[in-house]
């Protein structure tokens, strides 16, 4: 928020759970953290590719 960047509910919830687990000493499941980070990183390129594909198909049809 300090930089004015958008933050999704998923980012907030996942960070809150990870922070709570770390603070309580329960530890983190690193495989789950890795999956969350990959999902965050891949969301934008995947949505760009899907939008481009849909545009191309619809542009050819109409």
mmJSON file of the N, C-alpha and C atoms, coordinates in Angstrom:
{"data_MODEL":{"atom_site":{
"group_PDB":["ATOM","ATOM","ATOM","ATOM","ATOM","ATOM","ATOM","ATOM","ATOM","ATOM","ATOM","ATOM","ATOM","ATOM","ATOM","ATOM","ATOM","ATOM","ATOM","ATOM","ATOM","ATOM","ATOM","ATOM","ATOM","ATOM","ATOM","ATOM","ATOM","ATOM","ATOM","ATOM","ATOM","ATOM","ATOM","ATOM","ATOM","ATOM","ATOM","ATOM","ATOM","ATOM","ATOM","ATOM","ATOM","ATOM","ATOM","ATOM","ATOM","ATOM","ATOM","ATOM","ATOM","ATOM","ATOM","ATOM","ATOM","ATOM","ATOM","ATOM","ATOM","ATOM","ATOM","ATOM","ATOM","ATOM","ATOM","ATOM","ATOM","ATOM","ATOM","ATOM","ATOM","ATOM","ATOM","ATOM","ATOM","ATOM","ATOM","ATOM","ATOM","ATOM","ATOM","ATOM","ATOM","ATOM","ATOM","ATOM","ATOM","ATOM","ATOM","ATOM","ATOM","ATOM","ATOM","ATOM","ATOM","ATOM","ATOM","ATOM","ATOM","ATOM","ATOM","ATOM","ATOM","ATOM","ATOM","ATOM","ATOM","ATOM","ATOM","ATOM","ATOM","ATOM","ATOM","ATOM","ATOM","ATOM","ATOM","ATOM","ATOM","ATOM","ATOM","ATOM","ATOM","ATOM","ATOM","ATOM","ATOM","ATOM","ATOM","ATOM","ATOM","ATOM","ATOM","ATOM","ATOM","ATOM","ATOM","ATOM","ATOM","ATOM","ATOM","ATOM","ATOM","ATOM","ATOM","ATOM","ATOM","ATOM","ATOM","ATOM","ATOM","ATOM","ATOM","ATOM","ATOM","ATOM","ATOM","ATOM","ATOM","ATOM","ATOM","ATOM","ATOM","ATOM","ATOM","ATOM","ATOM","ATOM","ATOM","ATOM","ATOM","ATOM","ATOM","ATOM","ATOM","ATOM","ATOM","ATOM","ATOM","ATOM","ATOM","ATOM","ATOM","ATOM"],
"id":[1,2,3,4,5,6,7,8,9,10,11,12,13,14,15,16,17,18,19,20,21,22,23,24,25,26,27,28,29,30,31,32,33,34,35,36,37,38,39,40,41,42,43,44,45,46,47,48,49,50,51,52,53,54,55,56,57,58,59,60,61,62,63,64,65,66,67,68,69,70,71,72,73,74,75,76,77,78,79,80,81,82,83,84,85,86,87,88,89,90,91,92,93,94,95,96,97,98,99,100,101,102,103,104,105,106,107,108,109,110,111,112,113,114,115,116,117,118,119,120,121,122,123,124,125,126,127,128,129,130,131,132,133,134,135,136,137,138,139,140,141,142,143,144,145,146,147,148,149,150,151,152,153,154,155,156,157,158,159,160,161,162,163,164,165,166,167,168,169,170,171,172,173,174,175,176,177,178,179,180,181,182,183,184,185,186],
"type_symbol":["N","C","C","N","C","C","N","C","C","N","C","C","N","C","C","N","C","C","N","C","C","N","C","C","N","C","C","N","C","C","N","C","C","N","C","C","N","C","C","N","C","C","N","C","C","N","C","C","N","C","C","N","C","C","N","C","C","N","C","C","N","C","C","N","C","C","N","C","C","N","C","C","N","C","C","N","C","C","N","C","C","N","C","C","N","C","C","N","C","C","N","C","C","N","C","C","N","C","C","N","C","C","N","C","C","N","C","C","N","C","C","N","C","C","N","C","C","N","C","C","N","C","C","N","C","C","N","C","C","N","C","C","N","C","C","N","C","C","N","C","C","N","C","C","N","C","C","N","C","C","N","C","C","N","C","C","N","C","C","N","C","C","N","C","C","N","C","C","N","C","C","N","C","C","N","C","C","N","C","C","N","C","C","N","C","C"],
"label_atom_id":["N","CA","C","N","CA","C","N","CA","C","N","CA","C","N","CA","C","N","CA","C","N","CA","C","N","CA","C","N","CA","C","N","CA","C","N","CA","C","N","CA","C","N","CA","C","N","CA","C","N","CA","C","N","CA","C","N","CA","C","N","CA","C","N","CA","C","N","CA","C","N","CA","C","N","CA","C","N","CA","C","N","CA","C","N","CA","C","N","CA","C","N","CA","C","N","CA","C","N","CA","C","N","CA","C","N","CA","C","N","CA","C","N","CA","C","N","CA","C","N","CA","C","N","CA","C","N","CA","C","N","CA","C","N","CA","C","N","CA","C","N","CA","C","N","CA","C","N","CA","C","N","CA","C","N","CA","C","N","CA","C","N","CA","C","N","CA","C","N","CA","C","N","CA","C","N","CA","C","N","CA","C","N","CA","C","N","CA","C","N","CA","C","N","CA","C","N","CA","C","N","CA","C","N","CA","C","N","CA","C","N","CA","C","N","CA","C"],
"label_alt_id":[null,null,null,null,null,null,null,null,null,null,null,null,null,null,null,null,null,null,null,null,null,null,null,null,null,null,null,null,null,null,null,null,null,null,null,null,null,null,null,null,null,null,null,null,null,null,null,null,null,null,null,null,null,null,null,null,null,null,null,null,null,null,null,null,null,null,null,null,null,null,null,null,null,null,null,null,null,null,null,null,null,null,null,null,null,null,null,null,null,null,null,null,null,null,null,null,null,null,null,null,null,null,null,null,null,null,null,null,null,null,null,null,null,null,null,null,null,null,null,null,null,null,null,null,null,null,null,null,null,null,null,null,null,null,null,null,null,null,null,null,null,null,null,null,null,null,null,null,null,null,null,null,null,null,null,null,null,null,null,null,null,null,null,null,null,null,null,null,null,null,null,null,null,null,null,null,null,null,null,null,null,null,null,null,null,null],
"label_comp_id":["UNK","UNK","UNK","UNK","UNK","UNK","UNK","UNK","UNK","UNK","UNK","UNK","UNK","UNK","UNK","UNK","UNK","UNK","UNK","UNK","UNK","UNK","UNK","UNK","UNK","UNK","UNK","UNK","UNK","UNK","UNK","UNK","UNK","UNK","UNK","UNK","UNK","UNK","UNK","UNK","UNK","UNK","UNK","UNK","UNK","UNK","UNK","UNK","UNK","UNK","UNK","UNK","UNK","UNK","UNK","UNK","UNK","UNK","UNK","UNK","UNK","UNK","UNK","UNK","UNK","UNK","UNK","UNK","UNK","UNK","UNK","UNK","UNK","UNK","UNK","UNK","UNK","UNK","UNK","UNK","UNK","UNK","UNK","UNK","UNK","UNK","UNK","UNK","UNK","UNK","UNK","UNK","UNK","UNK","UNK","UNK","UNK","UNK","UNK","UNK","UNK","UNK","UNK","UNK","UNK","UNK","UNK","UNK","UNK","UNK","UNK","UNK","UNK","UNK","UNK","UNK","UNK","UNK","UNK","UNK","UNK","UNK","UNK","UNK","UNK","UNK","UNK","UNK","UNK","UNK","UNK","UNK","UNK","UNK","UNK","UNK","UNK","UNK","UNK","UNK","UNK","UNK","UNK","UNK","UNK","UNK","UNK","UNK","UNK","UNK","UNK","UNK","UNK","UNK","UNK","UNK","UNK","UNK","UNK","UNK","UNK","UNK","UNK","UNK","UNK","UNK","UNK","UNK","UNK","UNK","UNK","UNK","UNK","UNK","UNK","UNK","UNK","UNK","UNK","UNK","UNK","UNK","UNK","UNK","UNK","UNK"],
"label_asym_id":["A","A","A","A","A","A","A","A","A","A","A","A","A","A","A","A","A","A","A","A","A","A","A","A","A","A","A","A","A","A","A","A","A","A","A","A","A","A","A","A","A","A","A","A","A","A","A","A","A","A","A","A","A","A","A","A","A","A","A","A","A","A","A","A","A","A","A","A","A","A","A","A","A","A","A","A","A","A","A","A","A","A","A","A","A","A","A","A","A","A","A","A","A","A","A","A","A","A","A","A","A","A","A","A","A","A","A","A","A","A","A","A","A","A","A","A","A","A","A","A","A","A","A","A","A","A","A","A","A","A","A","A","A","A","A","A","A","A","A","A","A","A","A","A","A","A","A","A","A","A","A","A","A","A","A","A","A","A","A","A","A","A","A","A","A","A","A","A","A","A","A","A","A","A","A","A","A","A","A","A","A","A","A","A","A","A"],
"label_entity_id":["1","1","1","1","1","1","1","1","1","1","1","1","1","1","1","1","1","1","1","1","1","1","1","1","1","1","1","1","1","1","1","1","1","1","1","1","1","1","1","1","1","1","1","1","1","1","1","1","1","1","1","1","1","1","1","1","1","1","1","1","1","1","1","1","1","1","1","1","1","1","1","1","1","1","1","1","1","1","1","1","1","1","1","1","1","1","1","1","1","1","1","1","1","1","1","1","1","1","1","1","1","1","1","1","1","1","1","1","1","1","1","1","1","1","1","1","1","1","1","1","1","1","1","1","1","1","1","1","1","1","1","1","1","1","1","1","1","1","1","1","1","1","1","1","1","1","1","1","1","1","1","1","1","1","1","1","1","1","1","1","1","1","1","1","1","1","1","1","1","1","1","1","1","1","1","1","1","1","1","1","1","1","1","1","1","1"],
"label_seq_id":[1,1,1,2,2,2,3,3,3,4,4,4,5,5,5,6,6,6,7,7,7,8,8,8,9,9,9,10,10,10,11,11,11,12,12,12,13,13,13,14,14,14,15,15,15,16,16,16,17,17,17,18,18,18,19,19,19,20,20,20,21,21,21,22,22,22,23,23,23,24,24,24,25,25,25,26,26,26,27,27,27,28,28,28,29,29,29,30,30,30,31,31,31,32,32,32,33,33,33,34,34,34,35,35,35,36,36,36,37,37,37,38,38,38,39,39,39,40,40,40,41,41,41,42,42,42,43,43,43,44,44,44,45,45,45,46,46,46,47,47,47,48,48,48,49,49,49,50,50,50,51,51,51,52,52,52,53,53,53,54,54,54,55,55,55,56,56,56,57,57,57,58,58,58,59,59,59,60,60,60,61,61,61,62,62,62],
"pdbx_PDB_ins_code":[null,null,null,null,null,null,null,null,null,null,null,null,null,null,null,null,null,null,null,null,null,null,null,null,null,null,null,null,null,null,null,null,null,null,null,null,null,null,null,null,null,null,null,null,null,null,null,null,null,null,null,null,null,null,null,null,null,null,null,null,null,null,null,null,null,null,null,null,null,null,null,null,null,null,null,null,null,null,null,null,null,null,null,null,null,null,null,null,null,null,null,null,null,null,null,null,null,null,null,null,null,null,null,null,null,null,null,null,null,null,null,null,null,null,null,null,null,null,null,null,null,null,null,null,null,null,null,null,null,null,null,null,null,null,null,null,null,null,null,null,null,null,null,null,null,null,null,null,null,null,null,null,null,null,null,null,null,null,null,null,null,null,null,null,null,null,null,null,null,null,null,null,null,null,null,null,null,null,null,null,null,null,null,null,null,null],
"Cartn_x":[0.823,0.0,0.866,2.035,2.908,3.334,3.428,3.84,2.655,1.445,0.264,-0.033,0.556,0.324,-0.907,-1.629,-2.809,-2.407,-3.165,-2.924,-4.237,-4.187,-5.414,-5.714,-6.935,-7.345,-6.523,-6.2,-5.384,-4.018,-3.394,-2.091,-2.191,-3.221,-3.385,-3.623,-4.527,-4.829,-3.634,-2.976,-1.82,-0.693,-0.438,0.612,0.251,-1.021,-1.465,-1.307,-1.685,-1.536,-0.064,0.764,2.196,2.827,2.453,2.991,2.575,1.325,0.828,1.536,1.721,2.413,3.86,4.503,5.891,5.996,5.097,5.134,4.832,3.957,3.609,4.629,5.564,6.585,6.13,4.979,4.468,5.256,5.921,6.692,5.835,6.508,5.821,5.987,4.983,5.104,5.624,6.911,7.562,7.008,6.479,5.881,4.631,3.876,2.692,3.096,4.117,4.609,5.102,5.819,6.316,5.157,4.115,2.95,2.243,2.133,1.516,2.321,3.622,4.475,4.397,4.433,4.311,2.974,1.917,0.598,0.564,1.158,1.184,1.98,3.123,3.998,3.386,2.734,2.222,0.841,0.162,-1.176,-1.181,-0.297,-0.283,0.059,1.136,1.407,0.303,-0.302,-1.379,-2.594,-2.929,-4.083,-3.796,-2.57,-2.199,-2.324,-1.816,-1.888,-3.336,-4.144,-5.548,-6.284,-6.032,-6.664,-6.248,-4.98,-4.493,-5.124,-5.213,-5.812,-7.286,-8.016,-9.433,-9.621,-8.782,-8.855,-8.615,-7.594,-7.254,-8.409,-8.985,-10.096,-11.306,-11.676,-12.863,-12.645,-11.426,-11.113,-11.231,-10.845,-10.952,-12.408,-13.194,-14.595,-15.478,-15.202,-16.058,-15.268],
"Cartn_y":[-1.194,0.0,1.257,1.201,2.368,2.815,1.887,2.212,2.44,2.271,2.474,1.323,0.16,-1.003,-1.763,-2.365,-3.136,-4.424,-4.795,-6.023,-6.796,-8.053,-8.839,-9.425,-9.874,-10.526,-11.778,-12.478,-13.695,-13.375,-12.291,-11.891,-11.611,-10.886,-10.5,-11.729,-12.609,-13.798,-14.733,-14.987,-15.901,-15.326,-14.037,-13.407,-13.415,-13.191,-13.221,-14.596,-15.63,-16.997,-17.338,-17.011,-17.302,-16.548,-15.279,-14.493,-15.03,-15.461,-16.022,-17.32,-18.17,-19.445,-19.218,-18.244,-17.95,-17.377,-16.456,-15.818,-16.809,-17.773,-18.738,-19.867,-19.922,-20.967,-22.279,-22.279,-23.506,-23.885,-22.921,-23.176,-23.1,-22.971,-22.866,-24.146,-24.455,-25.542,-24.916,-25.141,-24.446,-24.855,-26.06,-26.441,-25.614,-25.287,-24.448,-23.013,-22.505,-21.152,-21.057,-22.061,-22.082,-22.047,-22.843,-22.851,-21.505,-20.85,-19.519,-18.501,-18.516,-17.577,-17.831,-19.082,-19.401,-18.94,-19.13,-18.679,-17.168,-16.439,-14.985,-14.531,-15.164,-14.761,-15.113,-16.25,-16.719,-16.169,-15.527,-15.016,-13.986,-13.027,-11.977,-12.52,-13.279,-13.81,-14.729,-15.509,-16.401,-15.604,-14.551,-13.74,-12.979,-12.559,-11.898,-12.881,-14.087,-15.091,-15.463,-15.632,-15.974,-14.837,-13.617,-12.466,-12.364,-12.568,-12.506,-13.603,-14.8,-15.908,-15.651,-15.174,-14.862,-13.734,-12.728,-11.636,-12.166,-12.974,-13.503,-14.33,-15.225,-16.074,-15.22,-14.316,-13.494,-12.54,-12.054,-11.166,-11.911,-13.192,-14.005,-14.37,-14.56,-14.944,-13.774,-12.602,-11.451,-10.423],
"Cartn_z":[0.0,0.0,0.0,0.584,0.633,-0.754,-1.697,-3.062,-3.987,-3.479,-4.297,-5.241,-4.997,-5.85,-5.377,-6.292,-5.873,-5.162,-4.172,-3.433,-3.397,-3.796,-3.827,-2.449,-2.297,-1.056,-0.82,-1.882,-1.768,-1.191,-1.658,-1.12,0.374,0.765,2.167,3.043,2.609,3.416,3.527,2.425,2.453,3.306,3.158,3.963,5.44,5.739,7.136,7.759,7.032,7.54,7.72,6.722,6.825,7.99,8.153,9.266,10.618,10.725,11.984,12.319,11.308,11.549,11.958,11.331,11.671,13.08,13.419,14.737,15.854,15.592,16.636,16.752,15.827,15.874,15.262,14.614,14.011,12.763,12.171,10.97,9.721,8.605,7.329,6.529,5.748,4.782,3.502,3.236,2.133,0.775,0.655,-0.619,-0.897,0.135,-0.026,-0.342,0.327,0.057,-1.387,-1.842,-3.218,-4.209,-3.954,-4.842,-4.873,-3.727,-3.674,-4.475,-4.314,-5.033,-6.539,-6.939,-8.365,-8.918,-8.169,-8.617,-8.774,-7.823,-7.915,-9.129,-9.365,-10.469,-11.822,-11.913,-13.199,-13.558,-12.625,-12.896,-14.023,-13.985,-15.0,-16.39,-16.567,-17.914,-18.429,-17.552,-17.979,-18.424,-17.711,-18.106,-19.403,-19.606,-20.861,-22.025,-21.861,-22.92,-23.233,-22.21,-22.419,-23.133,-22.727,-23.379,-24.84,-25.114,-26.498,-27.342,-26.802,-27.542,-27.821,-26.829,-27.033,-28.035,-27.96,-28.925,-30.335,-30.499,-31.827,-32.382,-31.569,-32.017,-32.371,-31.487,-31.751,-32.915,-33.072,-34.192,-35.519,-35.544,-36.767,-37.073,-36.037,-36.248,-36.668,-36.133,-36.412,-37.163],
"occupancy":[1.0,1.0,1.0,1.0,1.0,1.0,1.0,1.0,1.0,1.0,1.0,1.0,1.0,1.0,1.0,1.0,1.0,1.0,1.0,1.0,1.0,1.0,1.0,1.0,1.0,1.0,1.0,1.0,1.0,1.0,1.0,1.0,1.0,1.0,1.0,1.0,1.0,1.0,1.0,1.0,1.0,1.0,1.0,1.0,1.0,1.0,1.0,1.0,1.0,1.0,1.0,1.0,1.0,1.0,1.0,1.0,1.0,1.0,1.0,1.0,1.0,1.0,1.0,1.0,1.0,1.0,1.0,1.0,1.0,1.0,1.0,1.0,1.0,1.0,1.0,1.0,1.0,1.0,1.0,1.0,1.0,1.0,1.0,1.0,1.0,1.0,1.0,1.0,1.0,1.0,1.0,1.0,1.0,1.0,1.0,1.0,1.0,1.0,1.0,1.0,1.0,1.0,1.0,1.0,1.0,1.0,1.0,1.0,1.0,1.0,1.0,1.0,1.0,1.0,1.0,1.0,1.0,1.0,1.0,1.0,1.0,1.0,1.0,1.0,1.0,1.0,1.0,1.0,1.0,1.0,1.0,1.0,1.0,1.0,1.0,1.0,1.0,1.0,1.0,1.0,1.0,1.0,1.0,1.0,1.0,1.0,1.0,1.0,1.0,1.0,1.0,1.0,1.0,1.0,1.0,1.0,1.0,1.0,1.0,1.0,1.0,1.0,1.0,1.0,1.0,1.0,1.0,1.0,1.0,1.0,1.0,1.0,1.0,1.0,1.0,1.0,1.0,1.0,1.0,1.0,1.0,1.0,1.0,1.0,1.0,1.0],
"B_iso_or_equiv":[0.0,0.0,0.0,0.0,0.0,0.0,0.0,0.0,0.0,0.0,0.0,0.0,0.0,0.0,0.0,0.0,0.0,0.0,0.0,0.0,0.0,0.0,0.0,0.0,0.0,0.0,0.0,0.0,0.0,0.0,0.0,0.0,0.0,0.0,0.0,0.0,0.0,0.0,0.0,0.0,0.0,0.0,0.0,0.0,0.0,0.0,0.0,0.0,0.0,0.0,0.0,0.0,0.0,0.0,0.0,0.0,0.0,0.0,0.0,0.0,0.0,0.0,0.0,0.0,0.0,0.0,0.0,0.0,0.0,0.0,0.0,0.0,0.0,0.0,0.0,0.0,0.0,0.0,0.0,0.0,0.0,0.0,0.0,0.0,0.0,0.0,0.0,0.0,0.0,0.0,0.0,0.0,0.0,0.0,0.0,0.0,0.0,0.0,0.0,0.0,0.0,0.0,0.0,0.0,0.0,0.0,0.0,0.0,0.0,0.0,0.0,0.0,0.0,0.0,0.0,0.0,0.0,0.0,0.0,0.0,0.0,0.0,0.0,0.0,0.0,0.0,0.0,0.0,0.0,0.0,0.0,0.0,0.0,0.0,0.0,0.0,0.0,0.0,0.0,0.0,0.0,0.0,0.0,0.0,0.0,0.0,0.0,0.0,0.0,0.0,0.0,0.0,0.0,0.0,0.0,0.0,0.0,0.0,0.0,0.0,0.0,0.0,0.0,0.0,0.0,0.0,0.0,0.0,0.0,0.0,0.0,0.0,0.0,0.0,0.0,0.0,0.0,0.0,0.0,0.0,0.0,0.0,0.0,0.0,0.0,0.0],
"pdbx_formal_charge":[null,null,null,null,null,null,null,null,null,null,null,null,null,null,null,null,null,null,null,null,null,null,null,null,null,null,null,null,null,null,null,null,null,null,null,null,null,null,null,null,null,null,null,null,null,null,null,null,null,null,null,null,null,null,null,null,null,null,null,null,null,null,null,null,null,null,null,null,null,null,null,null,null,null,null,null,null,null,null,null,null,null,null,null,null,null,null,null,null,null,null,null,null,null,null,null,null,null,null,null,null,null,null,null,null,null,null,null,null,null,null,null,null,null,null,null,null,null,null,null,null,null,null,null,null,null,null,null,null,null,null,null,null,null,null,null,null,null,null,null,null,null,null,null,null,null,null,null,null,null,null,null,null,null,null,null,null,null,null,null,null,null,null,null,null,null,null,null,null,null,null,null,null,null,null,null,null,null,null,null,null,null,null,null,null,null],
"auth_seq_id":[1,1,1,2,2,2,3,3,3,4,4,4,5,5,5,6,6,6,7,7,7,8,8,8,9,9,9,10,10,10,11,11,11,12,12,12,13,13,13,14,14,14,15,15,15,16,16,16,17,17,17,18,18,18,19,19,19,20,20,20,21,21,21,22,22,22,23,23,23,24,24,24,25,25,25,26,26,26,27,27,27,28,28,28,29,29,29,30,30,30,31,31,31,32,32,32,33,33,33,34,34,34,35,35,35,36,36,36,37,37,37,38,38,38,39,39,39,40,40,40,41,41,41,42,42,42,43,43,43,44,44,44,45,45,45,46,46,46,47,47,47,48,48,48,49,49,49,50,50,50,51,51,51,52,52,52,53,53,53,54,54,54,55,55,55,56,56,56,57,57,57,58,58,58,59,59,59,60,60,60,61,61,61,62,62,62],
"auth_comp_id":["UNK","UNK","UNK","UNK","UNK","UNK","UNK","UNK","UNK","UNK","UNK","UNK","UNK","UNK","UNK","UNK","UNK","UNK","UNK","UNK","UNK","UNK","UNK","UNK","UNK","UNK","UNK","UNK","UNK","UNK","UNK","UNK","UNK","UNK","UNK","UNK","UNK","UNK","UNK","UNK","UNK","UNK","UNK","UNK","UNK","UNK","UNK","UNK","UNK","UNK","UNK","UNK","UNK","UNK","UNK","UNK","UNK","UNK","UNK","UNK","UNK","UNK","UNK","UNK","UNK","UNK","UNK","UNK","UNK","UNK","UNK","UNK","UNK","UNK","UNK","UNK","UNK","UNK","UNK","UNK","UNK","UNK","UNK","UNK","UNK","UNK","UNK","UNK","UNK","UNK","UNK","UNK","UNK","UNK","UNK","UNK","UNK","UNK","UNK","UNK","UNK","UNK","UNK","UNK","UNK","UNK","UNK","UNK","UNK","UNK","UNK","UNK","UNK","UNK","UNK","UNK","UNK","UNK","UNK","UNK","UNK","UNK","UNK","UNK","UNK","UNK","UNK","UNK","UNK","UNK","UNK","UNK","UNK","UNK","UNK","UNK","UNK","UNK","UNK","UNK","UNK","UNK","UNK","UNK","UNK","UNK","UNK","UNK","UNK","UNK","UNK","UNK","UNK","UNK","UNK","UNK","UNK","UNK","UNK","UNK","UNK","UNK","UNK","UNK","UNK","UNK","UNK","UNK","UNK","UNK","UNK","UNK","UNK","UNK","UNK","UNK","UNK","UNK","UNK","UNK","UNK","UNK","UNK","UNK","UNK","UNK"],
"auth_asym_id":["A","A","A","A","A","A","A","A","A","A","A","A","A","A","A","A","A","A","A","A","A","A","A","A","A","A","A","A","A","A","A","A","A","A","A","A","A","A","A","A","A","A","A","A","A","A","A","A","A","A","A","A","A","A","A","A","A","A","A","A","A","A","A","A","A","A","A","A","A","A","A","A","A","A","A","A","A","A","A","A","A","A","A","A","A","A","A","A","A","A","A","A","A","A","A","A","A","A","A","A","A","A","A","A","A","A","A","A","A","A","A","A","A","A","A","A","A","A","A","A","A","A","A","A","A","A","A","A","A","A","A","A","A","A","A","A","A","A","A","A","A","A","A","A","A","A","A","A","A","A","A","A","A","A","A","A","A","A","A","A","A","A","A","A","A","A","A","A","A","A","A","A","A","A","A","A","A","A","A","A","A","A","A","A","A","A"],
"auth_atom_id":["N","CA","C","N","CA","C","N","CA","C","N","CA","C","N","CA","C","N","CA","C","N","CA","C","N","CA","C","N","CA","C","N","CA","C","N","CA","C","N","CA","C","N","CA","C","N","CA","C","N","CA","C","N","CA","C","N","CA","C","N","CA","C","N","CA","C","N","CA","C","N","CA","C","N","CA","C","N","CA","C","N","CA","C","N","CA","C","N","CA","C","N","CA","C","N","CA","C","N","CA","C","N","CA","C","N","CA","C","N","CA","C","N","CA","C","N","CA","C","N","CA","C","N","CA","C","N","CA","C","N","CA","C","N","CA","C","N","CA","C","N","CA","C","N","CA","C","N","CA","C","N","CA","C","N","CA","C","N","CA","C","N","CA","C","N","CA","C","N","CA","C","N","CA","C","N","CA","C","N","CA","C","N","CA","C","N","CA","C","N","CA","C","N","CA","C","N","CA","C","N","CA","C","N","CA","C","N","CA","C","N","CA","C","N","CA","C"],
"pdbx_PDB_model_num":[1,1,1,1,1,1,1,1,1,1,1,1,1,1,1,1,1,1,1,1,1,1,1,1,1,1,1,1,1,1,1,1,1,1,1,1,1,1,1,1,1,1,1,1,1,1,1,1,1,1,1,1,1,1,1,1,1,1,1,1,1,1,1,1,1,1,1,1,1,1,1,1,1,1,1,1,1,1,1,1,1,1,1,1,1,1,1,1,1,1,1,1,1,1,1,1,1,1,1,1,1,1,1,1,1,1,1,1,1,1,1,1,1,1,1,1,1,1,1,1,1,1,1,1,1,1,1,1,1,1,1,1,1,1,1,1,1,1,1,1,1,1,1,1,1,1,1,1,1,1,1,1,1,1,1,1,1,1,1,1,1,1,1,1,1,1,1,1,1,1,1,1,1,1,1,1,1,1,1,1,1,1,1,1,1,1]
}}}
